[in-house]
Amino acid sequence: MSQFADQFSLPPGEHFNDATDLLANSRGMVLDFYHVPSGIAVAFKGMINSFSDQYTSEWNTETVYGRMDPIPAFQGTARTISVEWDVVAGSIAEAKLNMAKCETLMAMLYPTYESAGNSNTIASSPVFKFKFGNFAQNAASGGTGARASVSGLTGFIGGFTFEPDFESGIVDNPDSADFGKFYPQRVTLSAEFTVLHTHDLGWKKDGTKPAWASGQSSDSTVGQSTGGFPYGGVGTGTGASTASTATTPASTDPDPDAEAATASDMGLD
């Protein structure tokens, strides 16, 4: 079953062509969360409301007698990504699928347990990999692969906010088995992701220098430890991603077979 599957709610032989499915499946415009302990991934169409990537350098300072400025000692640099996005349904089936994916995502915040007699013990913490295009990717992977399991950033999520939009309405499901269950047409989700860096950071001898700055420090052999950090080094020489040769579809109605093949290649089905 596809992670973006409007068409399975229609009668056999009929296909609902959704342009948002095309962007998700064939262009990789998705927010992808990979739960490391279980190996399960949840992907959402990239309907972004806000995205911020904060870098914070931490310093310890000590004030001493007779010195006007404190003595600083560098501690480290932390990276936190905050993102808010909409999860929109175009059919009853997609509304139900969206709710199931939201439930799985929330459950992933809890640790993995193992039975130990009459009690449970924590076997692993809820560690994630997160990918959103080149804005959130593991620079050491070169940005290859559409999925977070291959080239996502490793880290932990401080929490999710689930906010159904009741102004957009609740999708009506005549199935009696769903009596009393709510399936919102639109849900707003937000999360804060703290990155745990898994590759070399900073600068080192014989590291990668951006092409645009090559003439400014020709005598220096110091460059970035990981080329293309953090956004793939687009247009900056070494570490730059190769420009896509894909053409824009002439129509917003993709060919169902072509779309399915691409989705399969990207692991989104």
CORZIUR-V728228 format. One record per residue. N is the residue number from 0. RES is the residue in one letter. SS is DSSP state (H for helix, E for strand, L for the rest). Layout:
n=N res=RES ss=SS
n=N res=RES ss=SS
This chain:
n=0 res=M ss=L
n=1 res=S ss=L
n=2 res=Q ss=L
n=3 res=F ss=L
n=4 res=A ss=L
n=5 res=D ss=L
n=6 res=Q ss=H
n=7 res=F ss=H
n=8 res=S ss=H
n=9 res=L ss=L
n=10 res=P ss=L
n=11 res=P ss=L
n=12 res=G ss=L
n=13 res=E ss=L
n=14 res=H ss=L
n=15 res=F ss=L
n=16 res=N ss=L
n=17 res=D ss=L
n=18 res=A ss=H
n=19 res=T ss=H
n=20 res=D ss=H
n=21 res=L ss=H
n=22 res=L ss=H
n=23 res=A ss=H
n=24 res=N ss=H
n=25 res=S ss=H
n=26 res=R ss=H
n=27 res=G ss=L
n=28 res=M ss=L
n=29 res=V ss=E
n=30 res=L ss=E
n=31 res=D ss=E
n=32 res=F ss=E
n=33 res=Y ss=E
n=34 res=H ss=E
n=35 res=V ss=L
n=36 res=P ss=L
n=37 res=S ss=L
n=38 res=G ss=L
n=39 res=I ss=E
n=40 res=A ss=E
n=41 res=V ss=E
n=42 res=A ss=E
n=43 res=F ss=E
n=44 res=K ss=E
n=45 res=G ss=L
n=46 res=M ss=L
n=47 res=I ss=E
n=48 res=N ss=E
n=49 res=S ss=E
n=50 res=F ss=E
n=51 res=S ss=E
n=52 res=D ss=E
n=53 res=Q ss=E
n=54 res=Y ss=E
n=55 res=T ss=E
n=56 res=S ss=E
n=57 res=E ss=E
n=58 res=W ss=E
n=59 res=N ss=E
n=60 res=T ss=E
n=61 res=E ss=E
n=62 res=T ss=L
n=63 res=V ss=L
n=64 res=Y ss=L
n=65 res=G ss=L
n=66 res=R ss=L
n=67 res=M ss=L
n=68 res=D ss=L
n=69 res=P ss=L
n=70 res=I ss=E
n=71 res=P ss=E
n=72 res=A ss=E
n=73 res=F ss=E
n=74 res=Q ss=E
n=75 res=G ss=E
n=76 res=T ss=E
n=77 res=A ss=E
n=78 res=R ss=E
n=79 res=T ss=E
n=80 res=I ss=E
n=81 res=S ss=E
n=82 res=V ss=E
n=83 res=E ss=E
n=84 res=W ss=E
n=85 res=D ss=E
n=86 res=V ss=E
n=87 res=V ss=E
n=88 res=A ss=L
n=89 res=G ss=L
n=90 res=S ss=L
n=91 res=I ss=H
n=92 res=A ss=H
n=93 res=E ss=H
n=94 res=A ss=H
n=95 res=K ss=H
n=96 res=L ss=H
n=97 res=N ss=H
n=98 res=M ss=H
n=99 res=A ss=H
n=100 res=K ss=H
n=101 res=C ss=H
n=102 res=E ss=H
n=103 res=T ss=H
n=104 res=L ss=H
n=105 res=M ss=H
n=106 res=A ss=H
n=107 res=M ss=L
n=108 res=L ss=L
n=109 res=Y ss=L
n=110 res=P ss=L
n=111 res=T ss=E
n=112 res=Y ss=E
n=113 res=E ss=E
n=114 res=S ss=E
n=115 res=A ss=E
n=116 res=G ss=L
n=117 res=N ss=L
n=118 res=S ss=E
n=119 res=N ss=E
n=120 res=T ss=E
n=121 res=I ss=E
n=122 res=A ss=E
n=123 res=S ss=E
n=124 res=S ss=L
n=125 res=P ss=L
n=126 res=V ss=L
n=127 res=F ss=E
n=128 res=K ss=E
n=129 res=F ss=E
n=130 res=K ss=E
n=131 res=F ss=E
n=132 res=G ss=L
n=133 res=N ss=L
n=134 res=F ss=L
n=135 res=A ss=E
n=136 res=Q ss=L
n=137 res=N ss=L
n=138 res=A ss=H
n=139 res=A ss=H
n=140 res=S ss=H
n=141 res=G ss=L
n=142 res=G ss=L
n=143 res=T ss=L
n=144 res=G ss=L
n=145 res=A ss=L
n=146 res=R ss=L
n=147 res=A ss=H
n=148 res=S ss=H
n=149 res=V ss=H
n=150 res=S ss=H
n=151 res=G ss=L
n=152 res=L ss=E
n=153 res=T ss=E
n=154 res=G ss=E
n=155 res=F ss=E
n=156 res=I ss=E
n=157 res=G ss=E
n=158 res=G ss=E
n=159 res=F ss=E
n=160 res=T ss=E
n=161 res=F ss=E
n=162 res=E ss=E
n=163 res=P ss=E
n=164 res=D ss=L
n=165 res=F ss=L
n=166 res=E ss=L
n=167 res=S ss=L
n=168 res=G ss=L
n=169 res=I ss=E
n=170 res=V ss=L
n=171 res=D ss=L
n=172 res=N ss=L
n=173 res=P ss=L
n=174 res=D ss=L
n=175 res=S ss=H
n=176 res=A ss=H
n=177 res=D ss=H
n=178 res=F ss=L
n=179 res=G ss=L
n=180 res=K ss=L
n=181 res=F ss=L
n=182 res=Y ss=L
n=183 res=P ss=E
n=184 res=Q ss=L
n=185 res=R ss=E
n=186 res=V ss=E
n=187 res=T ss=E
n=188 res=L ss=E
n=189 res=S ss=E
n=190 res=A ss=E
n=191 res=E ss=E
n=192 res=F ss=E
n=193 res=T ss=E
n=194 res=V ss=E
n=195 res=L ss=L
n=196 res=H ss=L
n=197 res=T ss=L
n=198 res=H ss=L
n=199 res=D ss=L
n=200 res=L ss=L
n=201 res=G ss=L
n=202 res=W ss=E
n=203 res=K ss=E
n=204 res=K ss=E
n=205 res=D ss=L
n=206 res=G ss=L
n=207 res=T ss=E
n=208 res=K ss=L
n=209 res=P ss=L
n=210 res=A ss=H
n=211 res=W ss=H
n=212 res=A ss=H
n=213 res=S ss=L
n=214 res=G ss=L
n=215 res=Q ss=L
n=216 res=S ss=L
n=217 res=S ss=L
n=218 res=D ss=L
n=219 res=S ss=L
n=220 res=T ss=L
n=221 res=V ss=E
n=222 res=G ss=E
n=223 res=Q ss=E
n=224 res=S ss=L
n=225 res=T ss=L
n=226 res=G ss=L
n=227 res=G ss=L
n=228 res=F ss=L
n=229 res=P ss=L
n=230 res=Y ss=L
n=231 res=G ss=L
n=232 res=G ss=L
n=233 res=V ss=L
n=234 res=G ss=L
n=235 res=T ss=L
n=236 res=G ss=L
n=237 res=T ss=L
n=238 res=G ss=L
n=239 res=A ss=L
n=240 res=S ss=L
n=241 res=T ss=L
n=242 res=A ss=L
n=243 res=S ss=L
n=244 res=T ss=L
n=245 res=A ss=L
n=246 res=T ss=L
n=247 res=T ss=L
n=248 res=P ss=L
n=249 res=A ss=L
n=250 res=S ss=L
n=251 res=T ss=L
n=252 res=D ss=L
n=253 res=P ss=L
n=254 res=D ss=L
n=255 res=P ss=H
n=256 res=D ss=H
n=257 res=A ss=H
n=258 res=E ss=H
n=259 res=A ss=H
n=260 res=A ss=H
n=261 res=T ss=H
n=262 res=A ss=H
n=263 res=S ss=H
n=264 res=D ss=H
n=265 res=M ss=H
n=266 res=G ss=L
n=267 res=L ss=L
n=268 res=D ss=L
